[in-house]
């Protein structure tokens, strides 16, 4: 399927490249050929079933838009294909597929709402899931889930921080931030006149591990060294020590 799809796209003048992915085969196409590529895949390759459209936030690389197409043939046999493209973060805009696949209408509205990506020529690009008046795009990596800071996080318990610990127990250490919550200095309300922070700073700081992680083999080696029993002294050494 992947070779047929890439061949049909290249023959149509579209610079398609087979890409690595987990699961179905993926094909990368230029953003300017987004609609044309799907038209070729639908009409020439036979991928007539549109399953979903979504996006992923690639930080400084932009946003990656992904569709999943399928073709049912030979009874229960199904061919799958992922089609992907990358758009810049500064101009998150892409042509709509709703004219080719009616099922793209709902998914493009959701992606517009969650990622702030505009789909040109969409017939009804309005919010779909979030409540009225909601600000921001929750699936962008710079969007901070403030509720994780406002509400105690169960995973933040350190020795001595347990709700059932005795009052005179061990002193508590600094409470751990929940995953995805950056340093409080890099987001939130700021004094009037202060410069605007880098919108990606929270995402980048949250993605940076606090300390390097050792590989499983290194941990295993260190544990084995700690658990190894002391080597007994030889009889000769014992005799010398007694003399």
C-alpha positions in Angstrom: 0.0 0.0 0.0 2.7 2.5 0.9 4.6 2.0 -2.4 1.4 2.4 -4.4 0.4 5.5 -2.5 3.8 7.1 -2.8 4.0 6.2 -6.5 0.6 7.6 -7.3 1.5 10.9 -5.4 4.8 11.3 -7.2 3.2 10.6 -10.5 0.8 13.4 -9.8 3.7 15.8 -9.2 3.5 15.7 -5.4 6.7 15.4 -3.4 5.6 12.5 -1.2 8.1 10.7 1.1 7.5 7.5 3.1 8.0 8.2 6.8 8.6 6.0 9.9 5.7 5.7 12.3 4.3 3.3 14.9 1.5 1.4 13.4 0.2 2.2 9.9 2.6 3.3 7.2 2.9 7.1 7.0 3.5 9.4 4.1 4.7 13.0 4.4 3.5 15.5 1.9 4.1 19.3 1.5 1.5 21.5 3.1 0.7 23.2 -0.2 -0.2 19.8 -1.7 -2.4 18.7 1.3 -5.7 18.7 -0.5 -4.3 17.4 -3.9 -2.6 14.5 -2.1 -5.8 13.4 -0.4 -7.7 13.7 -3.7 -5.1 11.4 -5.4 -5.2 8.9 -2.5 -9.0 8.8 -2.6 -9.6 8.6 -6.4 -6.4 6.8 -7.6 -5.4 4.6 -4.7 -8.9 3.9 -3.4 -8.5 5.2 0.2 -12.2 6.2 0.4 -12.7 5.9 4.2 -11.7 8.9 6.3 -11.1 7.9 9.9 -9.7 10.9 11.7 -7.6 14.1 11.5 -5.6 15.4 14.4 -2.4 17.3 15.1 0.7 17.2 17.3 2.7 20.1 18.8 6.3 19.8 17.6 7.4 23.0 19.5 9.8 25.0 17.4 9.3 22.8 14.4 5.6 23.8 14.2 2.5 21.6 14.1 2.2 18.2 12.4 -1.2 17.5 10.9 -2.1 13.8 10.5 -5.0 12.0 8.8 -5.8 8.3 8.9 -7.3 6.9 5.7 -8.4 3.3 4.9 -9.6 1.1 2.1 -11.8 -2.0 2.8 -11.5 -4.8 0.3 -11.4 -8.6 0.2 -13.8 -9.1 3.0 -12.3 -8.2 6.3 -9.0 -7.0 4.8 -8.2 -3.3 5.4 -5.4 -1.1 4.1 -4.3 1.8 6.3 -2.3 4.9 5.6 -1.3 7.9 7.7 -0.9 11.2 5.7 1.2 13.9 7.5 2.3 17.4 6.8 4.1 20.1 8.9 3.0 23.7 9.1 4.9 26.6 10.7 4.0 27.7 14.3 3.9 31.4 13.3 1.2 30.7 10.7 -0.8 27.7 11.7 -3.0 27.5 8.6 -3.9 24.6 6.3 -6.5 24.0 3.5 -9.6 22.1 4.6 -10.4 18.6 3.5 -14.1 18.9 4.2 -14.8 19.2 0.5 -13.2 15.8 -0.2 -14.2 13.9 3.0 -17.3 15.1 4.8 -15.9 13.4 7.9 -13.1 15.9 8.1 -15.5 18.6 9.1 -15.8 17.6 12.8 -12.2 16.7 13.2 -11.0 20.0 11.7 -13.2 21.9 14.1 -11.8 20.0 17.1 -8.2 20.6 15.9 -8.9 24.3 15.3 -10.2 24.5 18.9 -7.5 22.5 20.6 -4.5 23.6 18.7 -5.5 27.0 17.2 -4.9 25.7 13.6 -7.1 27.4 10.9 -8.5 25.4 8.1 -9.1 27.5 5.0 -12.5 27.1 3.3 -14.0 25.1 6.1 -17.8 25.7 6.0 -18.3 26.1 9.8 -15.0 26.6 11.7 -16.4 27.3 15.2 -15.6 25.9 18.7 -16.9 22.4 19.2 -16.1 21.0 22.7 -14.9 23.7 25.1 -17.3 26.0 27.1 -18.2 29.5 25.9 -15.5 32.1 26.7 -12.7 29.6 27.1 -9.3 31.1 26.2 -6.4 29.3 24.8 -5.7 26.0 23.0 -5.4 23.2 25.6 -3.4 20.8 23.4 -0.6 23.3 22.7 2.4 22.5 24.8 2.7 26.0 26.0 -0.8 25.8 27.5 -0.3 25.4 31.3 -2.8 23.3 33.2 -3.0 25.7 36.1 -5.4 23.4 38.0 -2.4 21.1 38.6 -0.8 23.8 40.6 -4.0 25.1 42.4 -5.0 21.6 43.5 -2.7 19.4 45.5 -1.2 16.7 43.3 -1.2 13.2 44.9 2.1 12.3 43.2 3.9 15.2 44.8 4.2 13.4 48.2 7.7 13.2 49.4 9.0 11.6 52.6 7.5 13.5 55.5 4.7 15.0 53.4 2.1 12.3 54.0 -1.3 13.5 55.3 -1.0 10.8 58.0 2.6 11.5 59.0 3.2 12.4 62.6 3.6 16.1 63.4 7.1 15.4 64.7 8.0 13.3 61.7 10.8 13.8 59.2 11.0 17.3 57.7 9.4 17.6 54.3 11.4 18.4 51.2 10.5 20.8 48.5 7.2 19.7 47.0 7.5 18.2 43.4 5.8 20.0 40.6 3.2 17.9 38.7 4.2 16.8 35.1 3.8 19.5 32.6 3.9 22.4 35.1 6.8 24.7 34.5 8.5 27.0 37.0 6.0 29.5 38.3 8.3 32.4 37.2 7.9 31.5 33.5 4.1 31.8 33.3 1.0 33.3 34.9 0.1 37.0 35.6 2.9 39.5 35.3 3.3 43.1 36.6 2.2 45.8 34.2 4.9 46.9 31.8 7.0 43.7 32.1 8.1 42.0 28.8 6.0 39.2 27.4 7.6 35.8 28.1 8.5 33.4 25.4 5.2 31.4 24.8 7.3 28.2 24.4 9.3 28.7 27.6 6.9 26.8 29.8 6.8 23.8 27.4 10.5 23.7 27.0 11.2 24.0 30.7 8.7 21.3 31.5 10.1 19.0 28.9 13.6 19.3 30.4 14.3 16.6 33.0 15.5 17.7 36.4 18.4 15.3 36.4 19.9 12.8 33.9 18.4 9.4 34.0 20.6 6.3 34.1 20.0 3.5 31.7 18.5 0.3 33.1 21.8 -1.5 32.7 23.7 1.1 34.7 21.1 0.9 37.5 21.3 -2.9 37.5 25.2 -2.9 37.7 25.2 -0.4 40.6 22.6 -2.5 42.5 24.6 -5.7 41.9 27.8 -4.0 43.2 26.0 -2.8 46.3 24.4 -6.2 47.0 27.6 -8.3 46.4 28.9 -9.9 49.6 32.3 -9.1 51.0 35.0 -11.3 49.7 36.3 -13.7 52.4 39.9 -13.5 53.3 42.1 -16.4 52.2 43.8 -18.7 54.8 47.2 -17.2 54.0 46.0 -13.8 54.8 44.3 -15.0 58.0 47.6 -16.6 59.1 49.6 -13.5 58.5 47.1 -11.4 60.4 47.2 -13.8 63.4 50.9 -13.8 63.5 
